[in-house]
Amino acid sequence: MTIASLSGLVMVVGIVITLILGFPIGLSIGFSSAAAVMVILPFDKAMITAAMRMFTGANSFSLLAIPFFILAGNLMNSGGIAKRLIGCAQLVAHRLPGSLAQTNIVANMLFGAISGSGVAAASAMGSILGPLEREKGYSDEYSAAVNIASGPTGMMIPPSNIMIVYTTVASGVSVAAMFMAGYIPGLLWGAACMVVAGVMAKKRGYVETQHISMKESLKILWEGIPSLMMIVIVIGGILNGVFTATEGSAIAVVYAFVLSLIYKNLDLKMLPKMLLDSVKTTAVVEFLVCVSSIMSWVMSYAKIPQLISQGLLGISSNPVVILLIMNVILLVVGTFMDPTPAVLIFTPIFLPIVQTWGMHPVHFGLMMVMNLCVGTLTPPVGAILFAGCRIGNVSIQQVIRLLIPFFIAVTVCLLLVTFVPVLSLGIPQALALC
């Protein structure tokens, strides 16, 4: 066995064993990758190489956008902006069956379009709309299922933290291109959830619709326009080259802070806690990026991507078959791994394969992100599933049965995004971004 093969074996076996022992994914990748480097190099050089790879992985201007978008989401949740977005969502969904549940879906899309976080969207909207739905006679399981199923739209509709992470691994892909590519798949996911929620609402008798007068509509719209303008300012500024995605994230924080002060809903005493929560979340993401950079170096040295590529192409040379296999692998991986480490691990493996037949990296990125978003809804590590169940005061066993129709609808959307490139590439190509 060559040193390259041995290093790859040490890393893979180390990750498997440490995960079985209950290590956090970041430490598992870090320890196993460092051990693999020590197989290749002497101890002192191995430690220097690992440290340099960690620094190189974190040394990205694009990654600075993540803490700012996380903080912006926290400010929105506490500063009254989320309530205004719900009001705007009511204007869209108030005449549909299960109007409050439909409002939840639209509100998750709007909140995600500003915060970039599915967990933040599901937590904010579930805590506000859940009690209202209970008052109208909606079951807690139904309300939680709708909120959970639509939460991942916040990870696809820009800005999106996971898309920023993807651009750091997929060289040559701009953040702006990925952001624009996420609109149609994100809206498609939300529309699928609305159809399923509407059918379920009719079967359960939740068919009441809300009446909103013209005067009330104008008032809601007037109060919600400042919140909606954050989307226009941030995304519009990025597209027009006024500022980068990272600078746009900082502007989002300032805008959310000022707007929260104007709404007089922000408790300044909570700012230290918001900052600390944002730092903790950012630290987890950054650490994963750092240790995954060591792992990528070992994978490259051990030629793991080439071996997997040969294995997949050995099964079939048909791009349709290979994409279906990749989808299955990513769906399974997403149930056991958070999206960030999954993107960092599998992008260097799968992207070179799909590029052999000319698949655009932006198209592949959306396919990967959408696959991993499904994993946030499934046990054992589904972040949005657990957050939605906690907010809705229901158990996973209660809600998982109701999520099955949503899974089916979302899988159809995933297949469309996988095999119809224009759904992800249409907007960025029209804007000459890719």
N, C-alpha and C positions, 0 to 999 in steps of 0.2 A: 504493500500500500504506500502510495506517495505521500509526502508531507502535505500537499494540497488536499488530497482526499481525507487524510487523517484530521486536518484542521476543520474541514466541513463536518465530518462525523462527530467530532468533539462538540462543535457548536450545536448541531441539531439534537444530539442526545442530551446535552446539557440543558437546552431549553425545555425539552420534554420532561426530564426528571425534575427540574426546579418548578415547573408549572404543576406537576403532580404533587409535589411537596407543599404547594400553596404559596409560592413566591409571587409577588406582584409581577406583572408582565415586564415592566421596565427593568427591574432587578434581574429577572430571569434572562432577558436578552443581554443585559450588560455583563453579568458574570460569565455567561456561556461564551459570548463573543470575545471577552478578554482572555478567557482560557484558550480559545482557539488561536488567538494572536500569539500566545506564549508557545504554542506548538510550532509556529512558523519562525518566531524570532526569539533571541535571548531575552531574559526577563526584563532587563533595563530598557532595551530597545522596544520591547513589546509594550511596556507601560507608556513610553514616550509616544509611540505610534497610536495607541488607543486614545491618549489624551489629545493628540493632534486631530484625530478623526472626530472626537467629540466636539472640539472647538470649531472645526470646519463645518460640522453639521448644524451647529447652533448659529454660526456666523452668517445669518441671512436676514437682509433688510425686510423681506416679505413676512418673516415670522413675527416681526414686531407688531403686525396688525392684530394678531390673535389676542394678546392681553387687552388691547384697546376695545376690540369688539366685545369681549367678555364683560369688561367693565361697563360698556354702553348698555349691554343687555341688563345688567344688574341695576343700573340707574333707571332704565325704562320700567322695570318691574316695580321699583319702589317709588318712582316719581310721578305716577299717575298717567304715564304715557300709554301703558298697557290698557287701561280702562278706555281711553279715547280710541284706541285701535279696535277694541271690541265694539264700540259704538258704530264705527265705520263698517265693521263686518256685518252688523245687524242690518244695515241698509242694503247689503247685497243679498243676505240670506233670510230675511224676515218673512218672506212669502213661501218658503220651501217647507216640505214636510219635516217635522222635527226641527223647527226653526232655530232653537237654541243650540242644538248639536251642530247644525249647519253653520251657525255663527261661530262656534268653537273652531271648526275647520278653517274657515276664512280668516279668523283672528290668528290662528297658528301660522298661516301663510304670511300674514302681514307682519306679525311679530318676528318671525324668522327672517323676513326680508330686511330687517334692521339689525337684529342681534346676532344672526348667524348660528344660533344654538337651538337644536331641537329640544334638549332637556329644559332650557330656560323657557321656551315657548310653551311646552306642555305644562310646566309647573305654574307659570303665570296665568295661563288661560284656564287651566283646571281649577285653580284655587278661586278664581273669580266667578266662572260660569257654573262650576259644579253645584254650589248651593242653589243657584237660580234654577237649574235643571231639576234638582230634587224637589223644589217647591212646585214645579209644573207637573210632577208625577213621573218624571223619567227615572228609570232604575239606575242605581249607582254603577252597575256593571256596564250598561249601555253607554252612559255618559263617559265613563273612564275609557272604554274601548275606542270610542270616537276620538277622544282627546289623544290617546296614545297613538292610534293609527295615523293621525294627521300631524303628529309632532315632528317627524323627520323632514317634512317640507322645509323646515327652517335650516336644514343642512344642505339643501339643494338650491333654494332660491337665494340669490346673493344678498349680502355677503355671506360667505361660508368658510368657517375655520378649516374644515377638512379639505376643502379645495385649495386653500392656501398651502397646507401641508403637502398636498399632491404636487403642486408646482415646484416645490423645493426638491422633489425627487425626479420628476419628469423634466429633464432639461429642455429649454426652449419653449416651454408653455408659459404664457403670461397669465397673471392673476385675472386680468380684465377679460381675457378670452374664456377662462373657466367660469367666471361669474356670469357672463352673458349666456354661456351654454347651459347654465342651470335653470334658466327661467321656464322653458317649455317642459322639461321633465318634472320640475317641481310643481308646476301648475297642473300637469297631467296626473301626478300623484294625488294632489288635492282634489281634483275633479272626480277621480275614481273613488276617493273616500266619501265625497258628497253623494255620489250615486248609491253606494252601499248603505250609507247612513240613512238616506231617504227611503230606500226599500225596507230597511229594518224598522224605521219609524212608522211606516204605514202598517206593517205587520203587527207592531206593538200598540198601535193606536195613538202614537204621538204625532198627530196630524194637525195640531193647532198651528195657526200662523199668527204672527204678530202684526198688529196694525200700527203703522207709524205715519202720522200726519205729515203734510208738507212742511208745516212749521217746525215740527220736531226733527224732520230730516235735515232741514237747513241748519238747525241749531247743532245737531250732531256733526254734520259736515264741517261747519265753521270751527267747532272745537277740535275736530280731528285733523284738519288741514295742517296745522303746525307739526303734528306728529308724523303725518304722511310725507311732509316735505323733507324729512330726514332721508328717506329713500331717494328722492329726487336729487338732493344735494350731494349725498355720498356717491351714489352710482353715477349720476350725471357728471360729477366732477372727475371721477376716474376715467370715464369714457372720453371726455373732452380734453383729457390731458392736463387739467388744471392742477391735479395732485395725484400721487400714486395711491394704491390701495392702503398702504401703511399710513400715509398722511390722512387719507380719508377716514381711517378708523379713529385717529386722534380727533378729527373734526367731529365725528359721531359722538365721542365722549363729551366734548365741549357743548355740543348742541343739546344732547340729552340732559346734561347738568343744568344748563341755563333754562331749558324748557321745564324741567322739574321744579326749579325755583319759581318760575312764573306760575306754574300750576299750584304751588304751595303745598305739594304733597310729599316733598322730600324732607326727611328728618336728618339734619346734618350730623346728628350724633351717630347715625348709622353708617356714615362714610368710611370710618376706619374698618368696620366689619366688611363693607363692600370691597374695599381695596384688598383686604386680607384674603377674602374668598376668591377674588380675581387672580391674585398672586398664586394662590394654591393651585387653582385650575391651570394657570399658565405654566407653573413649574412642572406639573405632570406631563403636559404636552411637550415642553422643551426637553425634559429629561428623556422622553421616548425618542425624540428626534436625535438627541446626542448619542444614545446607545445604539440606535438603529444605524447610525453612520458607521460605527465600528463593525456591526454585523454586515453591512453592505460591502465593506472592504474585504471581510473574510469570504463572503459569498463570491465576490469577484475573483479572489485569489484561488478559491476552490472550484471555480467554474460551475457553481451550482445552477445559475440561470441557464447556462448552455445545456447542462444535463437534463433539466426539466423540459427545456425546449425540445430536445431530441426525443424525450419520452412522449410528450404530447404529439409531436409530429409523427412519431412512430405509430401512434394509435390511429391517426387520420391526418391527411393533408387538407381536408375540407375545412375552410374557415368557419363555416356554420357549426360544424361538429365541435371544433376547438373552442369557439366562443360559448357554446352550450356547456362544455366541460368546465371552462373557466367560471361561468356563472354559478354552476353547482358548487365548485370549490369555494368561491367567495361567499356564497350564501351560507355554507357550512362553517367557514372560518368566522364569519360575522356573528354567528351564535355564540362563539367562544372567546372572541377577541374584540376589543374596542376598535372603532374605525381608524384611529390615528396609527397605532402600531401595524394594523393590517395593511394600510396604504404604504407605509414605510417598508414593509417586508415584501409585499407582493408586486408592487409597481416595478422594481428592477427585474423581477422574474418574468412577469407576463407582458410588459410593454414591448420589449424587444421582439417577442414572438409575433404579436399582432402587427407590428410595424413591417414585418417581412412581407405581408400582403397589402400594405399601404393603409392600414387603419390609422386614422388621425389620432394623435395622443390626447386631444381634447375630447373626442368621442369616447375613447377608451376610459379616460378619467371619469366621465359622467357615468359610464356603465359600472365602473368600480365603486364609485361613491354611492350610487343607487343600490347596488347589491349590499354594501355594508350598512346602509341605512335600514335595510330590512332586519339586520342583526340587532339593531337597537331596540327592536320590538319583541325579541325572543329571549327566553331564559337560556343559559344561566347568567349572562352578563348584560342583558338588554337594559341600558341606562334609562331610556325613555319609558320602557315597560315598568321598571321599578319606581321611577319618579311619578308616573301617571297613577299607578296603583296606590302609592303613598298619599298623593294628593286627593284621590278619589275615595280613599278609605275602603278599598276592596282588595281581595287576595288575587294572586296570579291565577289560581285555579278558577276563580269566578269569571275572570275577564278573558282568559285565553280562548275559550270556546267562541266567544263573540268576535274575536279577532280573526278567526279563520276566513270568513268572507272577505275581509280587508286584505289578508295575505294573498288570496286568489286574485283580487282586482289589481293589487300592486305588482304581482308577478307578471300579469298581462302587460302592464305599463313598462316593466323592466325589459320584457322581450321586445316591445316596440322600440324602446330606446336603444337596445342592443343592435337590432337589425334594420332600423330606419335612421341612418346617420343625420338626416336633415333635422330631426327633432332636437339634436344637441348642437349641430354645427350651423344650422340655418341662421340664427341671430349673429353669432360671432363672425361668420363669413360675410354676412350682409354689411357688418360694420368694419370689415377689413381687419379683424383682429387675429385671424388665423388663415 
